[in-house]
Amino acid sequence: MKNQHGFGQEDSARIATAGEYPWIRNGDRMAFPEVVLGTSRRTRMSISFRTFLLGVVAAGLTCGIAMACYVVSERRAILDAEEESPQWAAISEVNTANLTTCGKNAYFNLEPGYRLHFSDGSLTRTLTVRRKTRMVDGVETRVVEEKEEEHGRPTKVVWKYYAIDETSGALYCFGVHVQNYHDGKLVNHRGWRSGVHGAVFRLVMPATPKAGDTLVRGHGRRTYEVLDTDATAVTHAGTFTNCLRIQVKETGESEPRERLFAPGVGLVRDGRFDLVKIARTVWTEKSTVAAD
């Protein structure tokens, strides 16, 4: 006797014994012979369901780990961006209407095209005031690029978003974007921007720094202290006098590093990096980076 699909008992037994799973056309749908549809189909459905559940659990764990890493990264950025020392400036008192993307003070030049070249013997670093600007936290800022290279290949590129007070000359940073490279390829990036996840723009260079001024960031993890304003720096680019000397201490580093800024020039020494060349590029038009 044959079933509704035209298979008799002998045919069904033969199919089940041989392990065959032929699809049989049944009107507008595909159907298995009844003997094959028994335990085999339930088993397949059970396996598929378990696989589906495992996939859901794995996806949930992956999302949870990713979210945890993101929160930790953003929290670290917020801590780095906090302004904690009253000795330099109170951010709440800054009139952002006075901030501009072009200008200079005694120790920092924010004019587009200004470029400083540094070297420590094996690595080179180029600081460039780019013509690009970016809106951050409602303020137009200038992009300053710091690019480190080894044998002509990038190892790190840092974009800093600066604005200068046109009335006082104080310099502020509204964000940082760090890109790390290995063998010339980008491997990771991180950063922060004022107004994002609680981060606040910070003072970088006071209008009139003086010995004893101190700036603490990251809940004490990084401290900047003005040691004096009459230091001398001997570099490959020349000898500079009356330099602003700042000591930078970071938790985890055995030795603090010094940063020296020469009047009318800017940064001439940063730790092991010494200035080797001062250059300037002149552009005739302005390019703007759109805000996120």
C-alpha positions as CSV (number, residue, x, y, z in Angstrom):
1,M,0.0,0.0,0.0
2,K,1.4,3.4,-1.0
3,N,1.2,6.6,1.1
4,Q,0.1,10.0,-0.1
5,H,3.4,10.7,-1.7
6,G,3.3,7.5,-3.8
7,F,5.8,5.6,-1.7
8,G,5.0,2.1,-0.5
9,Q,6.5,0.5,2.6
10,E,9.2,-1.2,0.7
11,D,10.2,2.1,-0.9
12,S,10.2,3.9,2.4
13,A,12.3,1.2,4.0
14,R,14.8,1.3,1.2
15,I,15.1,5.1,1.5
16,A,15.6,5.0,5.3
17,T,18.1,2.1,5.1
18,A,20.1,3.7,2.4
19,G,20.2,7.0,4.2
20,E,18.8,8.8,1.2
21,Y,16.9,12.1,1.6
22,P,15.3,12.8,-1.8
23,W,13.0,15.8,-2.1
24,I,9.6,14.9,-3.5
25,R,7.5,17.5,-5.2
26,N,4.1,17.7,-3.5
27,G,2.0,20.4,-5.2
28,D,3.6,23.8,-4.5
29,R,5.8,22.5,-1.7
30,M,8.7,20.1,-1.2
31,A,8.1,17.1,1.1
32,F,10.1,14.2,2.5
33,P,8.7,10.6,2.5
34,E,6.9,10.0,5.8
35,V,9.4,7.5,7.1
36,V,12.2,10.0,6.6
37,L,10.2,12.8,8.2
38,G,9.9,10.9,11.5
39,T,12.8,11.1,13.9
40,S,15.3,12.6,11.4
41,R,13.4,15.9,11.0
42,R,12.8,16.3,14.7
43,T,16.5,15.7,15.3
44,R,17.5,18.3,12.7
45,M,15.1,20.8,14.2
46,S,16.5,20.2,17.7
47,I,20.1,20.7,16.5
48,S,19.2,23.9,14.6
49,F,17.5,25.3,17.7
50,R,20.5,24.6,19.9
51,T,22.8,26.1,17.3
52,F,20.6,29.2,17.2
53,L,20.6,29.6,21.0
54,L,24.4,29.2,21.1
55,G,24.7,31.9,18.4
56,V,22.4,34.3,20.4
57,V,24.5,33.7,23.6
58,A,27.8,34.3,21.7
59,A,26.5,37.4,20.1
60,G,25.3,38.7,23.5
61,L,28.7,38.1,25.1
62,T,30.5,39.8,22.2
63,C,28.3,42.8,22.4
64,G,28.7,43.0,26.2
65,I,32.5,42.8,26.0
66,A,32.6,45.4,23.3
67,M,30.4,47.8,25.3
68,A,32.5,47.3,28.4
69,C,35.7,48.2,26.5
70,Y,34.0,51.2,25.0
71,V,32.8,52.5,28.3
72,V,36.2,52.1,29.9
73,S,37.9,53.8,26.9
74,E,35.4,56.7,27.0
75,R,35.8,57.0,30.8
76,R,39.6,57.2,30.4
77,A,39.2,59.9,27.8
78,I,37.0,61.9,30.2
79,L,39.5,61.6,33.0
80,D,42.3,62.8,30.6
81,A,40.2,65.8,29.6
82,E,39.3,67.0,33.0
83,E,40.7,70.3,34.1
84,E,41.5,70.0,37.8
85,S,44.0,72.7,38.8
86,P,42.8,76.2,39.6
87,Q,46.3,77.7,39.2
88,W,46.1,78.0,35.4
89,A,42.5,78.8,34.4
90,A,38.9,78.0,35.3
91,I,37.2,76.6,32.1
92,S,33.9,77.9,33.3
93,E,35.1,81.5,33.0
94,V,36.3,81.2,29.4
95,N,34.3,83.3,26.9
96,T,34.3,81.0,23.9
97,A,33.2,83.9,21.7
98,N,36.8,85.2,22.0
99,L,38.3,81.9,20.7
100,T,39.6,81.8,17.2
101,T,41.4,79.3,14.9
102,C,44.3,81.6,13.9
103,G,46.8,83.5,16.1
104,K,49.8,83.1,18.3
105,N,51.2,83.9,21.7
106,A,54.7,84.1,23.0
107,Y,55.2,80.3,23.0
108,F,52.8,78.8,20.4
109,N,52.1,79.7,16.8
110,L,48.6,78.6,15.6
111,E,49.0,80.1,12.1
112,P,48.2,77.7,9.2
113,G,51.3,76.4,7.5
114,Y,53.6,76.7,10.4
115,R,55.7,73.6,10.8
116,L,58.3,72.3,13.2
117,H,60.6,69.3,12.5
118,F,62.0,67.2,15.4
119,S,64.3,64.2,15.8
120,D,65.6,61.9,18.5
121,G,68.1,60.1,16.3
122,S,65.9,57.2,15.2
123,L,62.4,58.8,15.0
124,T,61.3,62.0,13.4
125,R,58.3,64.1,14.5
126,T,56.6,66.8,12.5
127,L,54.3,69.3,14.0
128,T,52.1,71.0,11.4
129,V,49.4,73.7,11.9
130,R,47.0,72.5,9.2
131,R,44.6,74.7,7.2
132,K,41.8,72.3,8.2
133,T,39.4,73.3,11.0
134,R,36.8,71.4,12.9
135,M,33.7,72.3,14.8
136,V,34.0,70.8,18.3
137,D,31.5,71.6,21.1
138,G,30.1,74.6,19.2
139,V,33.6,76.1,18.7
140,E,35.6,76.2,15.4
141,T,39.0,74.8,16.1
142,R,42.3,74.4,14.2
143,V,43.7,71.0,13.5
144,V,47.4,70.6,14.6
145,E,49.0,67.4,13.4
146,E,51.9,65.7,15.2
147,K,53.3,62.9,13.0
148,E,56.0,60.5,14.1
149,E,57.9,58.4,11.6
150,E,60.6,55.7,11.6
151,H,62.6,55.2,8.4
152,G,59.9,57.1,6.5
153,R,57.0,55.0,7.8
154,P,54.4,56.4,10.2
155,T,54.3,55.1,13.8
156,K,51.9,57.6,15.3
157,V,49.7,60.4,14.0
158,V,48.0,62.8,16.5
159,W,45.4,65.4,15.6
160,K,44.8,68.0,18.2
161,Y,42.0,70.6,17.9
162,Y,43.1,73.9,19.2
163,A,41.6,77.4,19.6
164,I,43.3,80.5,20.9
165,D,41.8,83.4,22.8
166,E,42.3,86.5,20.7
167,T,42.1,88.8,23.7
168,S,44.5,87.1,26.1
169,G,46.5,84.7,23.9
170,A,45.7,81.6,26.1
171,L,45.6,78.4,24.1
172,Y,42.9,75.7,24.5
173,C,42.6,72.1,23.3
174,F,39.1,70.8,22.4
175,G,40.1,67.2,21.6
176,V,42.7,64.7,20.5
177,H,42.6,61.9,18.0
178,V,45.6,59.4,18.3
179,Q,46.3,56.9,15.5
180,N,48.9,54.2,16.1
181,Y,50.6,52.4,13.2
182,H,52.7,49.2,12.9
183,D,54.7,48.4,9.8
184,G,53.0,51.4,8.2
185,K,49.5,50.2,8.8
186,L,46.9,51.6,11.2
187,V,46.4,49.2,14.1
188,N,44.2,51.3,16.5
189,H,43.0,54.7,17.3
190,R,41.5,56.5,20.3
191,G,40.8,60.0,21.5
192,W,38.3,62.5,23.1
193,R,36.4,65.6,22.1
194,S,35.0,68.3,24.3
195,G,31.2,67.9,24.7
196,V,31.2,64.2,24.1
197,H,30.6,61.9,27.1
198,G,31.2,64.7,29.6
199,A,34.6,65.7,28.3
200,V,35.5,69.4,28.6
201,F,38.1,71.4,26.7
202,R,41.2,72.2,28.6
203,L,43.9,74.9,28.8
204,V,47.2,74.0,27.0
205,M,49.2,77.2,27.3
206,P,48.4,80.1,29.7
207,A,48.6,83.6,28.3
208,T,51.4,84.5,30.8
209,P,52.9,81.4,32.4
210,K,55.1,81.8,35.4
211,A,57.3,79.6,37.5
212,G,55.3,77.5,39.9
213,D,52.2,77.3,37.8
214,T,50.9,73.7,37.9
215,L,48.2,71.8,36.0
216,V,47.0,68.4,37.1
217,R,45.0,66.1,34.9
218,G,43.5,62.6,35.0
219,H,43.1,62.6,38.8
220,G,46.8,63.1,39.4
221,R,48.0,60.7,36.7
222,R,49.6,63.6,34.8
223,T,51.1,66.8,36.2
224,Y,52.5,69.8,34.3
225,E,54.6,72.3,36.2
226,V,56.3,75.4,35.0
227,L,59.9,75.3,36.3
228,D,61.2,78.6,34.9
229,T,60.9,81.0,32.0
230,D,64.6,81.7,31.3
231,A,65.9,78.3,30.3
232,T,68.3,77.7,27.4
233,A,67.9,75.0,24.8
234,V,70.7,73.9,22.5
235,T,69.2,72.1,19.5
236,H,70.1,71.2,15.9
237,A,68.1,74.2,14.8
238,G,70.1,76.6,17.0
239,T,70.4,77.8,20.5
240,F,67.3,79.4,22.1
241,T,67.3,81.5,25.3
242,N,64.6,82.7,27.7
243,C,62.7,79.4,27.1
244,L,59.6,78.4,29.0
245,R,60.5,75.0,30.7
246,I,57.7,72.7,31.7
247,Q,58.1,69.4,33.6
248,V,55.7,66.6,32.8
249,K,55.2,63.8,35.2
250,E,53.1,60.7,34.5
251,T,52.1,57.8,36.7
252,G,54.1,54.7,35.7
253,E,57.0,56.6,34.2
254,S,60.2,56.5,36.2
255,E,61.6,59.8,34.9
256,P,59.7,63.0,34.2
257,R,60.3,64.7,30.8
258,E,60.8,68.3,30.0
259,R,59.2,70.5,27.3
260,L,60.9,73.7,26.3
261,F,59.2,76.5,24.4
262,A,61.2,79.3,22.9
263,P,59.7,82.8,22.5
264,G,58.5,83.5,19.0
265,V,59.2,79.9,17.9
266,G,57.2,77.5,20.1
267,L,58.2,74.0,21.1
268,V,61.9,73.3,20.7
269,R,62.4,70.3,22.9
270,D,60.0,67.5,24.0
271,G,61.7,64.9,26.0
272,R,64.2,63.2,23.7
273,F,63.0,65.1,20.6
274,D,65.0,68.2,19.6
275,L,64.0,70.8,17.0
276,V,66.0,70.4,13.8
277,K,64.1,72.7,11.4
278,I,61.5,75.5,11.2
279,A,59.4,75.7,8.1
280,R,56.2,77.4,6.8
281,T,53.8,76.5,4.0
282,V,51.6,79.1,2.5
283,W,48.1,78.2,1.3
284,T,45.7,80.4,-0.7
285,E,42.4,78.7,0.4
286,K,40.8,77.2,3.5
287,S,39.6,73.7,3.9
288,T,37.2,72.7,6.6
289,V,36.6,69.2,8.2
290,A,32.9,68.5,8.8
291,A,31.9,67.9,12.3
292,D,30.5,64.5,13.3
